[in-house]
Amino acid sequence: MLVPAPGADAMLRQEISTSYQELSEEVEHVAEHPEPVEEGEMDDDQEDTSSAILPVLDSESGTSSPSVRFSKTCLKNVFSVILLFIYLLLMAVAVFLVYQTITDFREKLKHPVMSVSYKEVPLYDAPGIALYPGKAQLLSCKHHYYDHIPPLINPGQPGEIECTTQRINYTDPFTNQTMKHALIVQGPRDVKKRELVFLQFHLNETDQDFSAINYLLFSSFQEFLNSLTSGLEGRKTKLHRKSRSPDKTEFMKDCESSYSSWKFSGGFRTWVKMSLVKTKEEDGRETVEFKQETSVVNYIDQRHKPASDQLFFVVFEWKDPFIQKVQDIVTANPWNMIALLCGIFLALFKATDFAKLSVKWMIKIRKRHLKRRSQAMNHIS
């Protein structure tokens, strides 16, 4: 049995006391000069310390904790990247919606929508009926009610003229050479009682293959009378003018230029049902247009007459008590567009803020992972 020498035992004790003294001096130095640590880094250090201790405990228990922790970190990173791409996609959609909203607003401003409304009236302003009979003669003109026309008495013979009529001569507004002769008749007013105007014309001879009488409708017979009155007053003050009533002729020229003309044929009873359409233009002016539905019934003539004799029958009546009003409406509402844009820009701001926070979080997780990795390497070394 070997016994250590007394000198060697003394040397071993001296080395142990020296190393213990050096370790005590290092601990005192660290306690006197601590390094400043930020809160985030302190949390990381605490997490890293716990994570650095965990491998030792896990290694002692025989589990694979570092691989599990690494897989969780990878899943977090992948999930963050997916969220980032989703919010980038939402930002792109928001930008597209802003562009589409502004484009739709400009298109709606350029292309207004037509709005149609109906206004019910008990009485119409009596329209003017301008007839161009040519060689035909007006035999009778009567007002009837409730769509009832009594049987004809002595057809082809002059009868009663109960309508308000005016005759006028004026030059054709399109050629300024042809003289036109018009018979102006006051139209029906009372639509509730189904008032109608029944006219009968007679044409004795004609050299044409087809016989017809032209007519046109204008909105107000009273306006025509007012132009006639102003024309007569002008004639009293300026007697040197050859024209009898210049305002009246100009009124008829304007009507012929503005309204469409129609025809009704001889040997038939033509029933005209009128409806009124008022259109509001972009400059604020209001134009009036007549729409009509026409039905034609054959007239059975039982008179002894020469072959060239021809009778014309025409009825004018209002179709319904509704005036159609048409105007263009801009459907683009600037307040709706402003509210939509505010919502889109708010979503853009939130998405940008979230994307920025996601990037910061990914960078922080990356730094934390690298720090844990370095600590694990230091622990192994």
C-alpha positions in Angstrom: 0.0 0.0 0.0 1.3 3.4 -1.2 1.4 6.3 1.3 1.6 9.9 -0.2 4.4 11.9 0.9 3.7 14.8 3.3 5.1 17.4 0.9 2.7 16.4 -2.0 -0.4 16.6 0.2 0.5 20.2 1.2 1.0 21.3 -2.4 -2.5 19.9 -3.4 -4.2 21.8 -0.6 -2.4 25.1 -1.6 -3.6 24.8 -5.3 -7.2 24.3 -4.2 -7.2 27.3 -1.9 -5.6 29.4 -4.7 -8.4 28.5 -7.3 -11.1 29.1 -4.8 -9.7 32.6 -4.0 -9.6 33.5 -7.8 -13.2 32.4 -8.2 -14.3 34.6 -5.3 -12.5 37.6 -6.7 -14.3 37.2 -10.1 -17.7 37.0 -8.4 -17.0 40.1 -6.4 -15.9 41.9 -9.6 -19.2 41.0 -11.4 -21.2 42.1 -8.4 -19.5 45.5 -8.2 -19.7 46.3 -12.0 -23.0 44.9 -13.4 -23.7 45.5 -17.1 -26.9 47.5 -18.1 -29.5 45.3 -19.7 -32.7 46.5 -21.5 -36.1 45.1 -20.6 -36.4 43.2 -23.9 -33.0 41.7 -23.6 -33.6 40.9 -19.9 -36.7 38.9 -20.9 -34.8 37.3 -23.7 -31.9 36.4 -21.3 -34.4 35.0 -18.9 -36.0 32.9 -21.6 -32.6 32.0 -22.9 -31.4 31.0 -19.4 -34.4 28.9 -18.9 -33.9 27.5 -22.4 -30.3 26.9 -21.7 -31.1 25.0 -18.5 -33.8 23.0 -20.2 -31.5 21.1 -22.5 -29.5 20.0 -19.5 -32.6 18.8 -17.7 -34.0 17.2 -20.8 -30.7 15.6 -21.6 -30.7 14.1 -18.1 -34.3 12.9 -18.6 -33.5 11.5 -22.1 -36.1 13.7 -24.1 -35.5 15.6 -27.5 -36.6 19.2 -26.4 -34.3 21.2 -28.7 -35.9 19.7 -31.9 -39.4 20.3 -30.6 -38.6 23.9 -29.8 -37.0 24.4 -33.3 -40.1 23.0 -35.0 -42.4 25.4 -33.0 -40.2 28.3 -34.1 -40.3 27.2 -37.7 -44.1 27.0 -37.6 -44.3 30.5 -36.1 -42.1 31.9 -38.8 -44.1 30.1 -41.6 -47.4 31.4 -40.1 -46.0 34.9 -39.9 -45.0 34.8 -43.6 -48.4 33.5 -44.6 -50.1 36.3 -42.6 -47.8 38.8 -44.2 -48.7 37.6 -47.7 -52.4 37.6 -46.9 -52.3 41.2 -45.7 -50.3 42.2 -48.8 -53.0 40.6 -50.9 -55.7 42.5 -49.0 -53.7 45.8 -49.6 -53.6 45.0 -53.3 -57.4 44.4 -53.3 -57.9 47.7 -51.5 -55.8 49.6 -54.0 -57.8 48.0 -56.8 -61.1 49.0 -55.1 -59.9 52.6 -54.9 -59.1 52.7 -58.6 -62.4 51.0 -59.5 -64.4 53.3 -57.3 -62.9 56.4 -58.9 -63.4 55.0 -62.4 -67.0 54.1 -61.8 -67.7 57.6 -60.3 -66.2 59.3 -63.5 -68.2 57.0 -65.8 -71.5 57.8 -63.9 -70.8 61.5 -64.2 -70.3 61.1 -68.0 -73.3 58.8 -68.5 -76.3 59.9 -66.4 -79.3 57.6 -66.1 -82.7 58.4 -67.6 -85.4 58.8 -65.1 -89.1 58.5 -66.0 -91.9 59.7 -63.8 -95.6 60.2 -64.3 -97.8 63.1 -63.1 -101.6 62.8 -63.1 -103.6 65.8 -64.1 -107.4 66.2 -64.2 -107.3 68.7 -67.1 -104.7 69.2 -69.8 -103.8 72.5 -71.4 -105.7 72.3 -74.6 -103.3 71.3 -77.4 -103.2 72.9 -80.8 -104.1 70.8 -83.9 -102.6 72.2 -87.1 -104.3 70.6 -90.1 -103.2 71.1 -93.7 -106.4 70.2 -95.7 -105.2 71.5 -99.1 -108.3 71.5 -101.3 -110.4 69.6 -98.7 -113.2 71.5 -96.9 -114.0 71.3 -93.2 -117.6 70.2 -92.9 -118.1 69.9 -89.2 -116.1 70.0 -85.9 -117.7 69.0 -82.6 -116.7 68.1 -79.0 -118.1 64.9 -77.6 -117.6 63.1 -74.2 -117.2 59.6 -72.9 -116.0 58.2 -76.2 -119.5 58.5 -77.7 -120.0 59.8 -81.3 -123.6 60.0 -82.4 -124.5 58.7 -85.9 -123.7 61.0 -88.8 -126.5 63.2 -90.2 -126.2 64.1 -93.8 -122.6 63.0 -94.3 -120.8 65.0 -96.9 -122.9 68.1 -96.2 -121.7 71.2 -94.2 -122.6 70.8 -90.5 -122.0 72.6 -87.2 -118.5 73.9 -86.3 -118.4 74.1 -82.5 -114.6 74.2 -82.2 -112.4 77.2 -81.8 -110.5 77.5 -85.1 -108.0 79.9 -86.7 -106.6 80.0 -90.2 -103.0 81.0 -91.0 -100.8 81.3 -94.0 -97.0 81.1 -93.7 -94.0 80.1 -95.8 -92.4 76.7 -95.4 -89.6 76.9 -92.8 -87.5 74.4 -94.7 -87.7 75.9 -98.3 -88.8 79.5 -97.6 -90.6 79.5 -100.9 -93.7 77.3 -100.6 -96.7 79.0 -99.0 -98.6 76.8 -96.5 -102.2 77.1 -95.5 -103.0 75.7 -92.0 -106.2 75.3 -90.0 -105.6 75.5 -86.3 -108.1 73.7 -84.1 -108.3 73.8 -80.3 -107.9 70.2 -78.9 -109.6 68.4 -76.0 -108.9 69.3 -72.4 -111.1 67.2 -70.0 -109.4 63.8 -69.8 -111.6 62.6 -66.9 -114.8 63.0 -69.0 -112.9 61.5 -72.1 -113.5 64.6 -74.1 -112.8 64.2 -77.8 -112.8 66.4 -80.9 -114.5 64.9 -84.1 -113.7 66.6 -87.4 -115.2 65.8 -90.9 -113.6 66.9 -94.2 -114.8 66.7 -97.7 -112.7 66.6 -100.9 -114.6 67.0 -104.1 -111.9 66.4 -106.7 -108.3 65.4 -106.6 -105.7 64.7 -109.2 -103.6 62.6 -106.8 -103.4 58.8 -106.6 -103.7 58.8 -102.8 -105.7 61.3 -100.7 -104.6 62.2 -97.2 -104.5 65.3 -94.9 -101.4 66.2 -92.9 -101.6 67.4 -89.3 -99.3 68.2 -86.5 -99.8 68.7 -82.7 -98.3 71.3 -80.5 -98.5 71.7 -76.8 -100.7 74.7 -76.1 -103.4 76.4 -78.2 -103.4 79.3 -75.7 -99.8 80.1 -76.6 -100.8 80.3 -80.3 -103.6 82.7 -79.3 -101.2 84.8 -77.3 -98.8 85.1 -80.2 -101.8 86.1 -82.4 -102.7 88.9 -79.9 -99.1 90.2 -79.8 -99.1 90.0 -83.6 -102.2 92.2 -83.8 -100.8 94.7 -81.4 -97.6 94.9 -83.5 -99.7 95.4 -86.6 -101.5 98.4 -84.9 -98.2 100.2 -84.1 -96.4 99.3 -87.4 -98.9 99.6 -90.2 -96.3 99.7 -92.9 -95.6 95.9 -92.5 -97.2 93.7 -95.1 -97.5 90.7 -92.7 -100.8 90.6 -90.8 -99.4 88.9 -87.7 -95.7 88.2 -87.9 -95.5 86.5 -84.4 -98.1 84.0 -85.4 -96.3 82.9 -88.5 -93.0 82.6 -86.6 -94.8 80.5 -84.0 -96.1 78.1 -86.6 -92.7 77.9 -88.3 -91.1 77.0 -84.9 -93.8 74.3 -84.3 -93.3 72.7 -87.7 -89.6 72.7 -87.2 -89.9 71.1 -83.7 -92.8 68.7 -84.0 -93.4 65.7 -86.2 -96.3 65.6 -88.7 -98.7 62.7 -89.4 -101.4 61.9 -91.9 -104.9 60.5 -92.0 -106.5 59.0 -95.1 -109.8 59.5 -96.8 -112.6 56.9 -96.6 -111.7 56.0 -93.0 -112.3 57.2 -89.5 -108.9 57.7 -87.9 -109.0 57.7 -84.1 -105.9 59.4 -82.5 -105.1 58.9 -78.8 -102.5 61.4 -77.6 -100.1 61.3 -74.7 -97.7 64.0 -73.6 -94.0 63.6 -72.8 -92.0 66.4 -71.2 -88.2 66.0 -71.4 -85.8 68.1 -69.3 -82.6 68.9 -71.2 -79.1 69.3 -69.7 -79.2 73.1 -70.0 -82.5 73.2 -68.0 -84.8 73.7 -70.9 -88.0 71.6 -71.1 -89.1 70.2 -74.5 -92.6 68.7 -75.2 -93.3 65.8 -77.4 -96.5 64.1 -78.4 -96.9 60.3 -78.7 -100.0 58.9 -80.3 -101.8 55.6 -80.9 -103.9 55.5 -84.0 -106.7 53.1 -84.9 -108.4 53.2 -88.4 -111.9 52.1 -89.1 -113.3 51.8 -92.6 -116.2 54.2 -93.5 -119.1 52.6 -95.3 -120.4 55.3 -97.7 -124.0 54.8 -98.7 -124.4 58.1 -100.6 -124.9 58.5 -104.3 -121.7 60.4 -105.1 -119.3 60.9 -108.0 -116.2 58.7 -108.1 -113.9 61.5 -107.2 -115.7 62.5 -104.0 -113.9 61.7 -100.7 -114.8 62.0 -97.1 -112.2 62.3 -94.2 -113.0 61.6 -90.5 -110.6 62.1 -87.6 -111.0 61.9 -83.8 -108.5 63.4 -81.3 -108.6 62.3 -77.7 -106.3 62.0 -74.7 -105.1 58.5 -74.0 -104.8 58.8 -70.2 -104.4 61.5 -67.5 -100.7 61.0 -67.0 -97.9 63.3 -68.2 -94.7 61.5 -68.7 -91.6 63.4 -67.5 -88.1 62.3 -68.6 -84.9 63.7 -67.2 -81.3 62.6 -66.8 -80.1 61.8 -63.3 -76.5 61.4 -62.2 -76.5 58.4 -59.9 -73.0 59.0 -58.7 -73.1 60.2 -55.1 -69.9 61.9 -54.0 -70.6 61.3 -50.3 -70.9 57.5 -50.8 -67.6 57.5 -52.7 -65.9 59.6 -50.0 -67.1 57.2 -47.3 -66.0 54.1 -49.3 -62.5 55.7 -49.9 -62.2 56.5 -46.2 -62.9 52.9 -45.3 -60.5 51.6 -47.9 -57.7 53.9 -46.7 -58.3 52.9 -43.1 -58.0 49.2 -44.1 -54.8 50.1 -46.0 -53.4 51.8 -42.9 -54.3 48.9 -40.6 -52.8 46.4 -43.1 -49.6 48.4 -43.4 -49.3 48.7 -39.6 -49.8 44.9 -39.1 -47.3 44.1 -41.9 -44.7 46.3 -40.2 -45.4 44.7 -36.8 -45.2 41.2 -38.4 -41.8 42.0 -39.9 -40.5 43.3 -36.6 -41.8 40.2 -34.8 -40.1 37.9 -37.4 -36.8 39.8 -37.0 -37.1 39.5 -33.2 -37.8 35.8 -33.4 -34.8 35.3 -35.7 -32.5 37.2 -33.3 -33.8 35.2 -30.4 -33.2 31.9 -32.2 -29.6 32.9 -33.1 -29.0 33.9 -29.5 -30.3 30.6 -28.2 -28.2 28.8 -30.7 -25.0 30.6 -29.7 -25.8 29.9 -26.0 -26.3 26.2 -26.8 -22.9 26.2 -28.6 -21.2 27.9 -25.6 -22.8 25.5 -23.2 -21.6 22.5 -25.3 -18.1 24.0 -25.4 
